[in-house]
Amino acid sequence: MDHISHVLWQFLVKWMTDFALFPPEASKIAPQMDALYFFMVLVSLVGLTIVVLLLVSFSIMYSKKRHPVAVQIEGSTLLEATWTIIPLGLFLIMFVWGSLIYFRIYTPPANAMNIYVVGKQWMWKAEHPGGQHEINSLHIPTGRAIQLTLISQDVFHSFSIPAFRVKREAIPGRYTNVWFEATTPGTYHLFCTQYCGTNHSAMVGDIVVLTPDDYKKWLAESTSGASLAQNGERLFASLSCNACHNGQANSRGPSLAGVYGSHLTLANGGTQLADEAYLRDAILNPSDHVTQGFAPIMPTYQGQISEDGVISLVEYIKSLNTNYRVEQTLNTSTLLPEGEGKATPAGQQSGGAKQGASAGKGTSGQGVVKQ
């Protein structure tokens, strides 16, 4: 806080924290958010003070006792311009300042570690890339940019970490993103700040910030034995997605190797960036993402694959640089977890052509031709 006295700033932070009026600053963005907040409070207090002083002064100066006969006072162009331009300037400062912070919070850096968070009535489930799963808890390291990819499995939720000055909505059927970089090890509160049903108040948790070494230790001790991509590979084979998306010349679906991050050409002539949100939608709503050169034969798996399963499929597709792994699973038959749907033999038309699409990004005609 170069523009505020260091001693004054520390006094404000310590006083408000000790009296539970303000959460601690535990992320890099927190001081910037607080600076804007205190600026807005200061402007409001100054404005309130000016209005009260003018109100009291005019009440005394122009009381009936002092002026028994009312006197018409003509307007002043200079005065009107002053009380219009100064507030406008202050509001524009707040707007630009807030916009810069907003775009920084919601534009993750390229090297950010991505963690999926699924909101459910009434709990938060975190999915780490290495396969670690957490319920109402999130372990993260200091000094590392963390991107959260949020989605809700039922109703609207809002993921809020006051100590990080982070809040982002978890919306059904759509990924939303937010990022932060924790600076101070400790345990911080996690809340849902969107009323989501009867037990909304119980949808809380902890954000556990660890040093990099402690975080590595936690990862090693918490591994489930398979990463999200590995889980997605098994699901991909179980759904017979490899029957169509295998990269062979006669395959009924486009190749998924290297599709993540590329620009795709669709059957309607449009182009689309293949990010996480697009991959998810291409799996669940394939008819909206038919790849140029392929028939729209892929069925939807809407309601047949959980959000956790979709996340695993997306991570698997993101990891595909070649079709080698897909080819290795062509004859694999792995049973799905209960509730994820059943595999259909690749030789069947309804299973091969249809299933192939499911996991595959824009499968069976769903969005995967690079420009």
GUTOR-476153 format. One record per atom (N, C-alpha, C, O): residue in three letters; z, y, x. Coordinates in steps of 0.2 Angstrom, whole numbers, plus 5000, padded with zeros to 4 digits. Example, Ala and Ser with C-alpha at 12.3 -4.5 7.8 and 13.67 -1.06 7.14 Angstrom:
! GUTOR-476153
ALA503949725066;ALA503949785062;ALA503949845066;ALA504249835071;SER503549895064;SER503649955068;SER503950005064;SER504050065067;
//
This chain:
! GUTOR-476153
MET500049945004;MET500050005000;MET500050065004;MET500550105005;ASP499450085008;ASP499450135012;ASP499550205009;ASP499750245012;HIS499350205003;HIS499450274999;HIS500050284996;HIS500150334993;ILE500550234997;ILE501250244994;ILE501750234999;ILE501650195003;SER502250274999;SER502750265004;SER503050195004;SER503150164999;HIS503050165010;HIS503250095011;HIS503950085009;HIS504050035005;VAL504350125010;VAL505050125008;VAL505150125000;VAL505450084997;LEU504750174997;LEU504750184990;LEU504450114987;LEU504750094982;TRP503950094990;TRP503550034987;TRP504049974987;TRP504149934982;GLN504349964993;GLN504849904993;GLN505449914989;GLN505649864986;PHE505649974988;PHE506249984983;PHE506049964976;PHE506349934972;LEU505449994974;LEU505149974967;LEU505149904966;LEU505349874961;VAL504749864971;VAL504649794970;VAL505349754970;VAL505449714966;LYS505749774975;LYS506449744975;LYS506849754969;LYS507149704966;TRP506849814967;TRP507249834961;TRP507049794954;TRP507449764951;MET506349794953;MET506049764947;MET506149694948;MET506249664943;THR506049664954;THR506149594954;THR506849564953;THR506949524950;ASP507349604957;ASP508049584956;ASP508249584949;ASP508749544947;PHE508049634945;PHE508249644938;PHE507749604933;PHE507749624927;ALA507349564936;ALA506949524932;ALA506449564927;ALA506249544922;LEU506249624930;LEU505849664926;LEU505149654928;LEU504649674925;PHE505049624934;PHE504349614937;PHE504349554941;PHE504849534945;PRO503849514940;PRO503749454944;PRO503649464952;PRO503349524953;PRO503749424956;PRO503649434963;PRO502849434965;PRO502449414961;GLU502649464970;GLU501949474972;GLU501849414977;GLU502049414983;ALA501549364975;ALA501449294978;ALA500649284980;ALA500549224982;SER500249334979;SER499549314980;SER499249384983;SER499549434983;LYS498649374986;LYS498349434989;LYS498149484985;LYS498149544986;ILE497949464979;ILE497749514974;ILE498349554970;ILE498249604967;ALA498949524971;ALA499449554967;ALA499649624969;ALA499749664964;PRO499649644975;PRO499849714977;PRO499249764974;PRO499449814972;GLN498649744974;GLN498149784971;GLN498249794963;GLN498149844961;MET498349734960;MET498449744953;MET499049784951;MET499049824947;ASP499649774955;ASP500249814954;ASP500049894956;ASP500349934952;ALA499649904961;ALA499549974962;ALA499150014956;ALA499350064954;LEU498749974953;LEU498350004947;LEU498850004942;LEU498850054938;TYR499249954941;TYR499749964935;TYR500250024936;TYR500350054931;PHE500550034942;PHE500950084943;PHE500650154942;PHE500850204940;PHE499950154944;PHE499550214944;PHE499550234936;PHE499550294934;MET499350184932;MET499250194925;MET499950214922;MET499950264917;VAL500450184924;VAL501150204922;VAL501350274923;VAL501550314919;LEU501150294930;LEU501250364932;LEU500850414928;LEU501150464926;VAL500250404927;VAL499850444923;VAL500150454916;VAL500150514913;SER500350394913;SER500650404906;SER501250444906;SER501350484902;LEU501650434911;LEU502350474911;LEU502150544912;LEU502550584909;VAL501750564917;VAL501550634918;VAL501250664912;VAL501450714910;GLY500850624908;GLY500550654902;GLY501050664897;GLY501050714893;LEU501550614896;LEU502050614891;LEU502550674893;LEU502750714888;THR502650684899;THR503050744901;THR502750804899;THR503150854897;ILE502150814901;ILE501750874899;ILE501750894892;ILE501850944890;VAL501650844888;VAL501550844881;VAL502250864878;VAL502350914873;VAL502850834880;VAL503450854878;VAL503650924879;VAL503950954875;LEU503550944886;LEU503751004888;LEU503351064884;LEU503651114882;LEU502751054883;LEU502351094879;LEU502551104872;LEU502651154869;LEU502751044869;LEU502951044862;LEU503651074861;LEU503751114857;VAL504051064866;VAL504751104866;VAL504651174867;VAL504951214863;SER504251194872;SER504151264873;SER503851304868;SER504051354866;PHE503251274865;PHE502951304859;PHE503451314853;PHE503351364849;SER503851264852;SER504251264846;SER504751324847;SER504951354842;ILE504951334853;ILE505451394854;ILE505051454854;ILE505251504851;MET504551464858;MET504151524859;MET503851544852;MET503851604851;TYR503651504848;TYR503251524842;TYR503651504835;TYR503351484830;SER504351504836;SER504751484830;SER504751544825;SER504451594827;LYS504951524819;LYS504851574814;LYS505351634815;LYS505251694813;LYS505851624819;LYS506351674821;LYS506051724825;LYS506151784825;ARG505651704830;ARG505351744835;ARG504651774832;ARG504551834834;HIS504351744828;HIS503751764825;HIS503751754818;HIS503451704815;PRO504051794814;PRO504051784807;PRO503451794803;PRO503351764798;VAL502951824807;VAL502251834804;VAL501751794808;VAL501751804815;ALA501451744806;ALA500951704810;ALA500451744813;ALA500151784809;VAL500251724819;VAL499751764822;VAL499151714824;VAL499351664827;GLN498551734822;GLN497951684824;GLN497851694831;GLN497751744834;ILE497851634834;ILE497651624842;ILE496951594842;ILE496851544840;GLU496551634846;GLU495851604846;GLU495851554852;GLU496251554857;GLY495351504851;GLY495251454856;GLY495051474863;GLY494751534864;SER495151434868;SER494951454875;SER494551394878;SER494751344878;THR493951414879;THR493451364882;THR493651334888;THR493651274889;LEU493951374893;LEU494251354899;LEU494751304898;LEU494851244901;LEU495251314893;LEU495751274892;LEU495551204889;LEU495751154891;GLU495051214884;GLU494851154881;GLU494451104886;GLU494551044886;ALA494051144891;ALA493751104896;ALA494251064901;ALA494051014903;THR494751104902;THR495251074907;THR495551014904;THR495650964907;TRP495851014898;TRP496150954895;TRP495650904893;TRP495850844891;THR495050914893;THR494550864892;THR494350834899;THR494250774899;ILE494150874904;ILE493850844910;ILE494450804914;ILE494250754917;ILE495050834915;ILE495550804919;ILE495750734916;ILE495750684920;PRO495850724909;PRO495950654907;PRO495350614908;PRO495450554909;LEU494750634907;LEU494150594908;LEU494150574915;LEU493950514916;GLY494250614920;GLY494250594927;GLY494750544928;GLY494550494932;LEU495350544925;LEU495850494926;LEU495650434923;LEU495750374926;PHE495350434917;PHE495150374914;PHE494650334918;PHE494550274918;LEU494150374921;LEU493550344925;LEU493850314931;LEU493650264933;ILE494350344934;ILE494650314940;ILE494950254938;ILE494850204942;MET495350244933;MET495650184930;MET495050134929;MET495150074931;PHE494550154926;PHE494050104924;PHE493650074930;PHE493650014931;VAL493450114935;VAL493150094941;VAL493650054945;VAL493449994947;TRP494250074946;TRP494750034950;TRP494849964946;TRP494849914950;GLY494949964940;GLY495049904936;GLY494449854937;GLY494549794937;SER493849884936;SER493249844937;SER493149814943;SER492949754944;LEU493349844949;LEU493249814955;LEU493749764956;LEU493549704959;ILE494349764954;ILE494849714954;ILE494649654949;ILE494649594951;TYR494349674943;TYR494149614939;TYR493649574942;TYR493649514942;PHE493049604945;PHE492549574948;PHE492749534954;PHE492449474955;ARG493249554957;ARG493549514963;ARG493849454961;ARG493749404964;ILE494249464956;ILE494649404953;ILE494249354950;ILE494349294951;TYR493649374947;TYR493249324943;TYR492649304947;TYR492149274944;THR492549324954;THR492049304958;THR492349264964;THR492449294969;PRO492349204963;PRO492649164969;PRO492249164975;PRO491649164975;PRO492549164981;PRO492149154987;PRO491849084988;PRO492049034985;ALA491349084992;ALA490949024992;ALA491348964995;ALA491248904994;ASN491848984999;ASN492248925003;ASN492848904999;ASN493348875002;ALA492948934993;ALA493548914989;ALA493648844987;ALA493148814986;MET494248814988;MET494348744985;MET494348744978;MET494748784975;ASN493948704975;ASN493948704968;ASN494448644965;ASN494448594967;ILE494848664960;ILE495248624956;ILE495148634949;ILE495148684946;TYR495048574946;TYR494948574938;TYR495548574935;TYR496048544937;VAL495648614929;VAL496248614925;VAL496048614918;VAL495648644915;VAL496248554915;VAL496148544908;VAL496748564903;VAL497248534905;GLY496648604899;GLY497148624894;GLY497148574888;GLY496648564885;LYS497748554886;LYS497748504880;LYS498448524876;LYS498848554879;GLN498448514870;GLN499048524866;GLN499548474868;GLN499448414866;TRP500148484871;TRP500248554874;TRP500448534881;TRP501048534883;MET499948534886;MET500048524893;MET499448544897;MET498948554894;TRP499548554903;TRP499048574908;TRP498948514913;TRP499448484915;LYS498348484913;LYS498148434918;LYS497748464924;LYS497148484922;ALA497948454930;ALA497548474936;ALA497248414939;ALA497548364940;GLU496648424941;GLU496248374944;GLU496048394951;GLU495548444951;HIS496248374956;HIS496048394963;HIS495448354965;HIS495348294963;PRO495048384970;PRO494448344972;PRO494648274975;PRO494248234975;GLY495248264979;GLY495348204982;GLY495648154977;GLY495748094979;GLY495648174970;GLY495848124965;GLY496548134963;GLY496848094959;GLN496948174966;GLN497648184964;GLN497648214957;GLN497248264955;HIS498148194953;HIS498148214946;HIS498848244945;HIS499348214948;GLU498948304942;GLU499548334940;GLU499648354933;GLU499148374930;ILE500248344930;ILE500348364923;ILE500848424923;ILE501448414926;ASN500648484921;ASN501148544921;ASN501348564927;ASN501948584928;SER500948554932;SER501148564939;SER500448574943;SER499948544942;LEU500548614948;LEU499948624953;LEU500148644960;LEU500548694961;HIS500048604964;HIS500148604971;HIS499548634975;HIS499048614975;ILE499748694979;ILE499148724982;ILE499448754989;ILE500048754990;PRO499048764994;PRO499248785000;PRO499148865001;PRO498848894997;THR499548895006;THR499548965007;THR498848975011;THR498648925015;GLY498649035011;GLY498049055016;GLY497449025014;GLY496949025018;ARG497348995008;ARG496748965006;ARG496448984999;ARG496848984995;ALA495849004999;ALA495649024993;ALA495548964988;ALA495248914989;ILE495848974982;ILE495848924977;ILE495548944971;ILE495648994968;GLN494948904969;GLN494648924963;GLN494848874957;GLN494848814959;LEU495048894952;LEU495148854946;LEU494648854941;LEU494348904939;THR494348794939;THR493848784934;THR494248764928;THR494448704928;LEU494248804923;LEU494648784917;LEU494248764911;LEU493648794910;ILE494548724907;ILE494248704901;ILE494748674896;ILE495248654898;SER494648684890;SER495148654885;SER494848594881;SER494248594880;GLN495248554880;GLN495048484877;GLN495148494869;GLN494848454865;ASP495448544867;ASP495548554859;ASP495548624857;ASP494948644854;VAL496048664858;VAL495948734855;VAL496048784861;VAL496048764867;PHE496048854860;PHE496048904865;PHE496748894868;PHE497248894865;HIS496748904875;HIS497348904879;HIS497248964884;HIS496648984885;SER497748984887;SER497649044892;SER498149024898;SER498749024897;PHE497849014904;PHE498148994910;PHE498449054913;PHE498049094916;SER499049064914;SER499349124917;SER499849114922;SER500349074921;ILE499849144928;ILE500249144933;ILE500549214935;ILE500149244939;PRO501049234932;PRO501249304933;PRO501349324940;PRO501149384942;ALA501649284944;ALA501749294951;ALA501049304955;ALA501049344960;PHE500549284953;PHE499849294956;PHE499449344953;PHE498949364955;ARG499749374947;ARG499349414943;ARG498649384941;ARG498149424941;VAL498749324938;VAL498149284936;VAL498249264929;VAL498749234927;LYS497749274925;LYS497749244918;LYS496949234916;LYS496549284917;ARG496849174914;ARG496149164912;ARG496149114906;ARG496549064906;GLU495749124901;GLU495649084895;GLU495349014897;GLU494849014900;ALA495648964894;ALA495348894894;ALA495048884887;ALA495348884882;ILE494348884887;ILE493948884881;ILE493648814879;ILE493448784884;PRO493748784873;PRO493448724872;PRO492648724873;PRO492348774871;GLY492448674877;GLY491648664877;GLY491348714883;GLY490748714883;ARG491748744887;ARG491448794892;ARG491948804897;ARG492548804897;TYR491648804903;TYR492048814909;TYR492148884910;TYR491748924909;THR492748904912;THR492948974915;THR493248964922;THR493548914923;ASN493149024926;ASN493349014933;ASN493849074934;ASN493749134931;VAL494249064939;VAL494749114942;VAL494949094948;VAL494949034950;TRP495049134953;TRP495249114959;TRP495849164962;TRP495949214960;PHE496149134967;PHE496749174970;PHE496849144977;PHE496649094979;GLU497249184981;GLU497549154987;GLU498249164988;GLU498449224988;ALA498649114988;ALA499349124988;ALA499549144995;ALA499249125000;THR500149184995;THR500349205002;THR501049185003;THR501249185009;THR501449164998;THR502149155000;THR502349084997;THR502249074991;PRO502549035001;PRO502748974999;PRO503348984994;PRO503749024994;GLY503348934989;GLY503848934983;GLY503648904977;GLY503048884977;THR504048914972;THR503848884965;THR503848944960;THR504348974960;TYR503248944957;TYR503149004952;TYR502948974945;TYR502748914944;HIS503149014940;HIS503048994933;HIS502348994931;HIS501949034933;LEU502148944927;LEU501448944924;LEU501548944916;LEU502048904914;PHE501248984913;PHE501248994906;PHE500648984902;PHE500048994905;CYS500648964896;CYS500048974891;CYS500249034887;CYS500749034884;THR499749084888;THR499949144884;THR499449154878;THR499449214876;GLN499149104876;GLN498749104870;GLN499049064865;GLN499149004866;TYR499349084859;TYR499649044854;TYR499148984852;TYR498648994850;CYS499448924854;CYS498948864853;CYS499248814848;CYS498948754848;GLY499748824845;GLY500048774840;GLY500748774840;GLY501148814843;THR501048724837;THR501748714836;THR502148714842;THR502648754843;ASN501948684847;ASN502348674854;ASN502048724859;ASN502148704865;HIS501748774857;HIS501448824862;HIS502048844867;HIS501848854873;SER502648864865;SER503148884869;SER503348834875;SER503648854880;ALA503148774873;ALA503348714878;ALA502748704883;ALA502848664888;MET502248734882;MET501648724887;MET501748774893;MET501348824894;VAL502148754897;VAL502348784903;VAL502348734909;VAL502248674908;GLY502348764915;GLY502348724921;GLY502548764927;GLY502748814927;ASP502448724933;ASP502548754940;ASP501948764944;ASP501548714944;ILE501948814948;ILE501448824953;ILE501848814960;ILE502248854961;VAL501748764963;VAL502048744970;VAL501648764975;VAL501148734977;VAL501848814979;VAL501448844985;VAL501748814991;VAL502348824992;LEU501348774995;LEU501648745001;LEU501248775007;LEU500748805007;THR501548765013;THR501248785019;THR500648735020;THR500648685017;PRO500148755024;PRO499548705025;PRO499748635027;PRO499548585025;ASP500248635032;ASP500448565034;ASP500848525029;ASP500748465028;ASP501248565025;ASP501648525019;ASP501148505014;ASP501148455010;TYR500548545013;TYR500048525008;TYR499748465010;TYR499548425006;LYS499548465016;LYS499148405019;LYS499648345018;LYS499348285016;LYS500248345019;LYS500748295018;LYS500748275010;LYS500748215009;TRP500748325006;TRP500748314999;TRP500148274997;TRP500148224993;LEU499548294999;LEU498948264997;LEU498948184999;LEU498748144995;ALA499248175005;ALA499248105008;ALA499648065004;ALA499548005002;GLU500248095001;GLU500748054997;GLU500548044990;GLU500848004987;SER500048094988;SER499948094981;SER499248064979;SER499048064973;THR498948034984;THR498248014982;THR498247954977;THR498647914977;SER497747954973;SER497747904968;SER497247844971;SER497147794967;GLY496947854977;GLY496547794979;GLY495847814979;GLY495447774982;ALA495647854974;ALA494947874973;ALA494847944972;ALA495247974968;SER494347974975;SER494248044973;SER493848054967;SER493648004963;LEU493848114964;LEU493448124958;LEU492748104958;LEU492448074954;ALA492448114964;ALA491748094965;ALA491648014965;ALA491147994962;GLN492147984967;GLN492147904967;GLN492247884960;GLN491947834958;ASN492647914957;ASN492747894950;ASN492147904946;ASN491947874941;GLY491847964947;GLY491247984944;GLY490647934945;GLY490247914941;GLU490647904951;GLU490147854953;GLU490247794949;GLU489747764947;ARG490847774948;ARG490947714944;ARG490747724937;ARG490447674934;LEU490947784934;LEU490747794927;LEU489947804927;LEU489647784922;PHE489647834932;PHE488947834932;PHE488547764931;PHE488147764927;ALA488847724935;ALA488547654935;ALA488747614928;ALA488347584926;SER489347624926;SER489547594920;SER489147614914;SER489047574909;LEU488947684914;LEU488547704908;LEU487747694909;LEU487347714905;SER487647654915;SER486947644916;SER486447704917;SER485847704916;CYS486847754920;CYS486447814921;CYS485947804927;CYS485447834927;ASN486147754931;ASN485647744937;ASN485047714935;ASN484547704939;ALA484947684928;ALA484347654926;ALA483747704926;ALA483247694926;CYS483947764924;CYS483447824923;CYS483447874929;CYS482947894931;HIS484047884932;HIS484147934937;HIS484247904944;HIS484747904947;ASN483647864947;ASN483747834953;ASN483247854958;ASN483247824964;GLY482847904957;GLY482447934962;GLY481747894963;GLY481347914967;GLN481647844959;GLN481047804960;GLN480447834956;GLN480547874952;ALA479847814958;ALA479247844956;ALA479247834948;ALA478947884945;ASN479447774946;ASN479347764939;ASN479947774935;ASN480047754929;SER480447814937;SER481047824934;SER480947864928;SER480547914928;ARG481347854922;ARG481247894916;ARG481647964916;ARG481548004912;GLY482047974921;GLY482448034922;GLY482348064929;GLY482148024933;PRO482448124929;PRO482348164936;PRO482948144941;PRO483448114939;SER482748144947;SER483248134952;SER483748184952;SER483648244951;LEU484348164954;LEU484948204954;LEU485148224961;LEU485648264962;ALA484848194966;ALA484948204973;ALA484848284975;ALA484248304974;GLY485348314977;GLY485248384979;GLY485148434973;GLY484948494974;VAL485248414967;VAL485148454961;VAL485648514961;VAL485548564959;TYR486248494963;TYR486848544962;TYR486648604966;TYR486548604972;GLY486648664963;GLY486548724967;GLY485848744967;GLY485648804969;SER485348704964;SER484648724964;SER484448754958;SER484848754953;HIS483848784958;HIS483548814952;HIS483148764949;HIS482648744952;LEU483248744942;LEU482848694939;LEU482348724934;LEU482448784932;THR481748694934;THR481248714929;THR481348664923;THR481248604923;LEU481348694917;LEU481448654911;LEU480848654907;LEU480348684909;ALA480848604902;ALA480248594898;ALA479948654894;ALA479348664893;ASN480448704893;ASN480248764889;ASN479948814894;ASN479848874892;GLY479948804900;GLY479648844905;GLY480148894908;GLY480048924913;GLY480748884906;GLY481348924909;GLY481648894915;GLY481448844916;THR482048934918;THR482348914924;THR483148914923;THR483348954919;GLN483448874927;GLN484148874926;GLN484548854933;GLN484248804936;LEU485048884934;LEU485448864940;LEU485848814939;LEU486248814934;ALA485848754943;ALA486248694941;ALA486948704944;ALA487048674950;ASP487448734941;ASP488048744943;ASP488548694939;ASP488248654935;GLU489148694940;GLU489648654936;GLU489548654928;GLU489448604925;ALA489448714926;ALA489448724919;ALA488748694916;ALA488748664911;TYR488248704920;TYR487548674918;TYR487648604918;TYR487348574913;LEU487848574923;LEU487948504923;LEU488248474918;LEU488048424915;ARG488848504916;ARG489248474910;ARG488848484904;ARG488848434900;ASP488548534903;ASP488148544896;ASP487548504896;ASP487348474891;ALA487248484902;ALA486648444902;ALA486848374900;ALA486448334898;ILE487548354902;ILE487748284900;ILE487948274893;ILE487748224889;LEU488248334890;LEU488448324883;LEU487948354878;LEU487948334872;ASN487448394880;ASN486948424876;ASN486248424879;ASN485948474880;PRO486048364880;PRO485448354884;PRO484848374881;PRO484348404884;SER484848384874;SER484148404871;SER484048474872;SER483548504872;ASP484548514875;ASP484448584876;ASP484248594883;ASP484148654885;HIS484248544887;HIS484048554895;HIS483548494897;HIS483748464902;VAL483048494893;VAL482548444895;VAL482148464901;VAL481848524901;THR482148424906;THR481748444913;THR481048434912;THR480748394908;GLN480648484915;GLN479948484914;GLN479648424917;GLN479848404923;GLY479248384914;GLY478948324916;GLY479248264913;GLY479048214915;PHE479748274910;PHE480148214907;PHE480248214899;PHE480248274897;ALA480248154896;ALA480348154889;ALA481048164887;ALA481548144891;PRO481148194881;PRO481848204879;PRO482148144876;PRO482248144870;ILE482248094880;ILE482548034877;ILE483248024879;ILE483547974877;MET483548064882;MET484248054884;MET484748074878;MET484648124874;PRO485148024876;PRO485648044870;PRO486248084873;PRO486348094879;THR486548104868;THR487248144870;THR487848094870;THR487848044867;TYR488248114875;TYR488848084875;TYR489448124873;TYR490048114874;GLN489248174869;GLN489848214866;GLN490248174862;GLN490048134857;GLY490948174863;GLY491448144860;GLY491548074862;GLY492048034860;GLN491148044867;GLN491247984870;GLN491447974877;GLN491747924879;ILE491448034880;ILE491748044887;ILE492248094886;ILE492148154884;SER492848084889;SER493348134889;SER493148194894;SER492748184898;GLU493548244894;GLU493448304899;GLU493548274906;GLU493248294910;ASP494048234907;ASP494148204913;ASP493548164916;ASP493448174922;GLY493248124911;GLY492648094913;GLY492148134915;GLY491748124920;VAL491948184911;VAL491448234913;VAL491548264919;VAL491048274923;ILE492148284921;ILE492348314927;ILE492148274933;ILE491848294938;SER492348204932;SER492148154938;SER491448144938;SER491148144944;LEU491048144933;LEU490348144933;LEU490048204937;LEU489548194941;VAL490248264935;VAL490048324938;VAL490148324946;VAL489648344949;GLU490748304948;GLU490848304955;GLU490448244958;GLU490248264964;TYR490348194955;TYR489848144958;TYR489148174959;TYR488848164965;ILE488948204954;ILE488248234955;ILE488248284960;ILE487748294964;LYS488748324961;LYS488748374966;LYS488748344973;LYS488548374978;SER489048284973;SER489048254980;SER488448214982;SER488348194988;LEU487948214978;LEU487348174979;LEU486848214983;LEU486548264981;ASN486748194989;ASN486248224994;ASN485548184994;ASN485048214995;THR485648124993;THR485148074993;THR485248024987;THR485748024984;ASN484747984986;ASN484747934981;ASN485047864983;ASN485047814979;TYR485247864989;TYR485547804992;TYR486047774988;TYR486047714986;ARG486547814986;ARG487147784983;ARG486947764976;ARG487247714973;VAL486447804973;VAL486247784966;VAL485947714966;VAL486047674962;GLU485447704971;GLU485147644972;GLU485647584973;GLU485447524971;GLN486147594977;GLN486647544978;GLN487047524972;GLN487247464971;THR487047564967;THR487347544960;THR486947524955;THR487147514949;LEU486247514956;LEU485847494951;LEU486047434947;LEU485947424941;ASN486347384951;ASN486447324948;ASN487247314947;ASN487547264946;THR487547374947;THR488347374947;THR488447374939;THR488147414935;SER488947344937;SER489247344930;SER489947354931;SER490347304931;THR490247414930;THR490947424930;THR491147444923;THR490847494920;LEU491647414921;LEU491947434914;LEU492247494914;LEU492647514919;LEU492147534909;LEU492447604908;LEU493147594906;LEU493347544903;PRO493547644908;PRO494247644905;PRO494247654897;PRO493747674895;GLU494747624894;GLU494747624887;GLU494647694884;GLU494947744886;GLY494147704879;GLY494047764876;GLY493447804879;GLY493347854877;GLU493247774885;GLU492647814888;GLU491947794886;GLU491447814888;GLY491947744881;GLY491247714879;GLY491147654883;GLY491547634887;LYS490647614881;LYS490447554884;LYS489747554887;LYS489347594885;ALA489747514893;ALA489147514896;ALA488547474892;ALA488747424889;THR487947494893;THR487447454890;THR486947434895;THR486847474900;PRO486747364895;PRO486347344901;PRO485747384902;PRO485447414897;ALA485547394908;ALA485047444910;ALA484347414907;ALA483947454906;GLY484347354906;GLY483647324904;GLY483547344897;GLY482947344895;GLN484047364893;GLN483847384886;GLN483647454885;GLN483847494889;GLN483147464881;GLN482847534880;GLN483347584878;GLN483347634881;SER483747564873;SER484247614871;SER484747624876;SER485047684876;GLY484847574880;GLY485447584885;GLY485147614891;GLY485347664894;GLY484547594894;GLY484247614900;GLY484047684899;GLY484347724903;ALA483647704895;ALA483347764894;ALA483847814892;ALA483947874894;LYS484247794887;LYS484747834884;LYS485347844889;LYS485547904891;GLN485647794891;GLN486247794896;GLN486047834902;GLN486447874904;GLY485447824904;GLY485347854911;GLY485447924910;GLY485647964915;ALA485347954905;ALA485448024904;ALA486148044905;ALA486348094908;SER486548004902;SER487248034901;SER487548064907;SER487748124906;ALA487648024912;ALA488048064917;ALA487548104921;ALA487748154924;GLY486948084921;GLY486548124925;GLY486448194923;GLY486148204918;LYS486548234927;LYS486448304926;LYS485948324921;LYS486148344915;GLY485448324921;GLY485048334916;GLY484648274915;GLY484048274915;THR484948224913;THR484648154913;THR484048154909;THR483948194905;SER483748094910;SER483248074906;SER482848134902;SER482848144896;GLY482648174906;GLY482248234904;GLY482748294903;GLY482548344900;GLN483348284906;GLN483748344906;GLN483848374912;GLN483948344917;GLY483648434913;GLY483648484918;GLY483748464925;GLY484248484928;VAL483248434928;VAL483348424935;VAL482748424939;VAL482648394944;VAL482248474938;VAL481648474942;VAL481748544946;VAL481848594943;LYS481748544953;LYS481848604957;LYS481248644957;LYS480648614956;GLN481348704957;GLN480748744958;GLN480448744965;GLN480048774967;
//
